[in-house]
Amino acid sequence: MDEQDYKGANFINRKITVSGQDYNAGAYVTTDLKMKNYTFNWTIRALKFEHAWIGIDLGARVWDMDLKAIGVEALSGVSATAIEQFPIPIPQLGLSVGFQAIDGAVIGKAYYHTLVYSGAKYHRVGADLRYFPLKWLGVRAFMDQEAFDVPKGSIQDDLEIRLDRNGAGFGVMVRF
């Protein structure tokens, strides 16, 4: 599980609707999106070598979104607020490769997941490298890139979503 907070502000160039609330072109809209991500993956190691493997990933990634939008019409000064909470479940299907070296002290994995459905597209690519100087204590460096594009009318008539997310991190690992 991981979570992010996104904040945005912009003048919109066309009419949009959020949770039944209309915002006309020219409105100044600020948004606050809180997103929790839950990932459930099962890797089937299809090809195994002495220190490496190639696998197929099956699972799901669920985005639990909490969106708040506040808009102010430029000419009238009328203000409107919309709040929407919804999960977006995304099936995960893809390939992964991994390796172990120095008696399991160094572990690496890279993956690519993709999904295309009814005009909507999703992909996720990432890598994870772990080093354990002690059998039970290590450090981790990772990167993750995710893109989601749902054109209007592809899944639902009025739904349109585009999200590009990139992240990198570093942390301490405890191995049991």
Phi, psi and omega per residue, in radians:
M1 nan 2.394 3.001
D2 -2.508 2.837 -3.139
E3 -2.499 2.676 3.130
Q4 -2.387 2.721 2.990
D5 -2.137 2.250 3.107
Y6 -2.096 2.374 3.068
K7 -2.200 2.475 -3.123
G8 -2.571 2.803 3.082
A9 -2.704 2.364 -3.135
N10 -2.950 2.744 2.951
F11 -1.468 2.206 -3.117
I12 -1.494 2.554 -3.070
N13 -1.788 0.051 3.060
R14 -2.676 2.854 3.134
K15 -1.160 2.329 3.045
I16 -2.268 2.787 3.099
T17 -2.258 2.246 3.070
V18 -2.181 2.084 3.097
S19 0.906 0.745 3.108
G20 1.415 -0.036 -3.132
Q21 -1.757 2.150 -3.137
D22 -1.527 2.443 3.022
Y23 -2.189 2.094 -3.089
N24 -1.421 2.780 3.095
A25 -0.966 2.415 -3.120
G26 1.650 -0.151 3.121
A27 -1.288 2.556 3.054
Y28 -1.644 2.001 -3.046
V29 -2.028 2.240 3.009
T30 -1.898 2.486 -3.114
T31 -2.270 2.627 3.047
D32 -2.350 1.995 -3.124
L33 -2.046 2.102 3.042
K34 -1.879 2.193 -3.047
M35 -2.278 2.222 3.012
K36 -1.899 2.362 -3.128
N37 -1.994 2.244 3.064
Y38 -2.047 2.214 -3.108
T39 -2.057 2.252 3.091
F40 -2.215 1.865 -3.118
N41 -2.261 2.526 3.029
W42 -2.128 2.132 3.126
T43 -1.774 2.110 3.056
I44 -1.670 1.924 -3.122
R45 -1.352 1.640 -3.035
A46 -1.290 -0.716 3.119
L47 -2.098 2.146 -3.121
K48 -2.027 2.336 3.073
F49 -2.107 3.139 -3.064
E50 -1.018 -0.803 -3.105
H51 -2.177 0.208 -3.083
A52 -2.571 2.951 3.112
W53 -2.701 2.780 3.023
I54 -2.212 2.285 -3.045
G55 -2.374 2.975 3.057
I56 -1.961 2.248 3.139
D57 -1.742 2.285 3.044
L58 -2.230 2.473 3.097
G59 2.855 -2.629 -3.132
A60 -2.634 2.638 3.004
R61 -2.181 2.234 -3.107
V62 -2.042 2.123 3.026
W63 -1.649 2.118 3.070
D64 -1.808 1.840 -2.983
M65 -1.839 2.486 3.072
D66 -2.283 1.823 -3.022
L67 -1.964 2.322 3.040
K68 -2.234 2.226 3.129
A69 -2.171 2.326 3.080
I70 -2.170 2.159 -3.106
G71 -2.155 2.524 3.078
V72 -2.203 2.122 3.119
E73 -1.238 2.328 -3.046
A74 -1.114 -0.777 -3.061
L75 -1.413 -0.782 -3.042
S76 -1.573 -0.421 -3.081
G77 1.366 0.099 3.137
V78 -1.213 2.368 -3.109
S79 -1.889 2.550 3.108
A80 -2.479 2.538 3.131
T81 -2.229 2.426 3.066
A82 -2.312 2.469 3.107
I83 -2.252 2.304 -3.120
E84 -2.404 2.319 3.069
Q85 -2.218 2.215 -3.106
F86 -2.795 2.597 3.008
P87 -1.660 2.590 3.012
I88 -2.151 1.801 3.090
P89 -1.466 2.299 -3.129
I90 -2.173 1.972 3.071
P91 -1.050 2.502 3.130
Q92 -1.925 2.208 3.074
L93 -2.481 2.198 -3.126
G94 -3.100 -2.978 -3.131
L95 -1.969 2.647 3.043
S96 -2.514 2.686 3.064
V97 -2.312 2.612 3.138
G98 -2.672 2.909 3.121
F99 -2.664 2.833 3.007
Q100 -2.327 2.483 3.118
A101 -2.486 2.876 3.104
I102 0.884 0.979 3.119
D103 0.927 0.715 3.105
G104 1.437 0.117 3.122
A105 -1.326 -0.463 3.095
V106 -2.102 2.192 -3.120
I107 -2.300 2.316 3.126
G108 -2.336 2.662 3.100
K109 -2.637 2.456 3.014
A110 -2.307 2.596 -3.092
Y111 -2.574 2.737 3.034
Y112 -2.452 2.116 3.108
H113 -2.067 2.485 3.124
T114 -2.554 2.705 3.105
L115 -2.714 2.248 3.056
V116 -2.209 2.218 -3.104
Y117 -2.585 2.104 2.995
S118 0.887 0.692 3.124
G119 1.605 -0.246 3.093
A120 -1.552 2.544 -3.093
K121 -2.308 2.474 3.099
Y122 -2.450 2.424 2.951
H123 -2.594 2.666 3.139
R124 -2.515 2.308 3.123
V125 -2.331 2.484 -3.114
G126 -2.827 2.936 3.099
A127 -2.550 2.614 -3.091
D128 -2.491 2.216 3.113
L129 -2.203 2.243 -3.099
R130 -2.191 2.451 3.094
Y131 -2.264 2.196 -3.120
F132 -1.991 1.645 3.084
P133 -1.196 -0.450 2.995
L134 -1.998 2.673 -3.116
K135 -0.990 -0.531 -3.033
W136 -1.925 -0.143 -3.074
L137 -2.290 2.289 -3.124
G138 -2.625 -3.106 3.081
V139 -2.147 2.747 -3.066
R140 -2.403 2.410 2.988
A141 -2.209 2.412 -3.106
F142 -2.603 2.792 2.994
M143 -2.422 2.659 -3.089
D144 -2.630 2.301 3.098
Q145 -2.285 2.326 -3.052
E146 -2.413 2.414 3.095
A147 -2.396 2.417 -3.088
F148 -2.418 2.140 -3.122
D149 -2.314 1.961 3.106
V150 -2.058 1.695 3.105
P151 -1.169 2.642 3.125
K152 -0.969 2.277 3.112
G153 1.542 -0.091 -3.109
S154 -1.342 -0.747 3.136
I155 -1.942 -0.815 3.037
Q156 -2.309 2.700 -3.077
D157 -1.013 -0.716 -3.012
D158 -1.864 0.096 -3.087
L159 -1.635 2.250 3.063
E160 -2.475 2.118 -3.105
I161 -2.379 2.419 2.980
R162 -2.446 2.208 3.137
L163 -2.449 2.235 3.003
D164 -2.124 2.174 -3.073
R165 -2.322 2.276 3.087
N166 -2.226 2.485 3.118
G167 -2.696 2.695 3.062
A168 -2.507 2.685 -3.115
G169 -2.756 2.977 -3.139
F170 -2.534 2.471 -3.121
G171 -2.814 3.110 3.102
V172 -1.827 2.433 -3.103
M173 -2.066 2.470 3.005
V174 -2.054 2.189 -3.097
R175 -1.891 2.306 -3.137
F176 -1.761 nan nan
